[in-house]
Amino acid sequence: MQLAVNEPDDTPIYGYALLLLTSLVFVSSMYSLVVSKFMPYTGIAFLDAVKDDRYFCLLMPITCLSFTFAVFLNWLGMKFFRHN
């Protein structure tokens, strides 16, 4: 379906929002996984809790592996459905 010439298109706004959200998740994940372990204690309770965390810093890589496996199974199911 084509948009008319005079209709506004929100696709660039959604693209920039997705790019910003992805960048924010990447930066916060890298801080909690890598950078916070080398930083000194700051006195800020939240940042010190991230530094001392042992559960969530390991949960992220394991979740990525499970997510990759789930995406593969989804793709495989789609191929079986389409070629049946």
N, C-alpha and C positions, 0 to 999 in steps of 0.2 A: 504494500500500500504506500503510495507516494503522498507526501505532504504537499499542500498547496504552497505556492511561492510566498504568500503573505502570512502563512501560519508560523508561529514561533516553534523552534525545535529545542527541546530540553536536553538532547543527547550530550552536548559538550558539558553542560552543568553536571550531569550524572557522571560523566567520565572524569571530570576534575574532582568530584566528591569521592569517587572510588579510588582515584590515585592518591588523594590526600589521606583517606582512611587506611589504605594499604601501606603507605609510607609511615604513618603513625604506628601501626601495629608492628611493622618491621623494626623501627627504631626502639620502641619500648621492649620488644622481645630481645633484641640484641643487647640492650642495656641490662635486662634482668638475667640473661644467660651468660654474658661475657664480661661486660664492663663493670657491673656492680661487684663482682668478686675481687676486683683489683683496687676498688676505691676504698678510702679510709672511712671509718664511721663518721657520719655527718651530724648526728644529734637529732635528725628528723626521723620520727618513728617509722613512717612508711618506707623511706629509703633504706633504713637500717633493717627493716623486716625483709625487704627484697634482697638485701645483701646476705642475710642469714638463712634464706630459704634454701631448702634442699629438695622439696617436693615438686614445686611448679617449674623449676629450672630443668628438671628431668622429664616432666610431663610433656613439655612442648615438643621435643624431638620424637618421643614415642607416639604422640598424637599425630605428628606429620607422617610417620610410617604407616599408621593405621589408616589415615586419610588417603594415602597413596594406594593402599591395597583396596579400599572401598571404591575409589575412583576407577581402578582397573576392573573390578567386578561389575561396576555399573556399565562401563564401556563394553565389556564382554557380553553382558545381558542384552544390551542394545544391538550388538552384532548378531546374536542368536535370534533375536526377535525380528530384525530386518531381513535376514537371509533365510527365514523359514518359509 
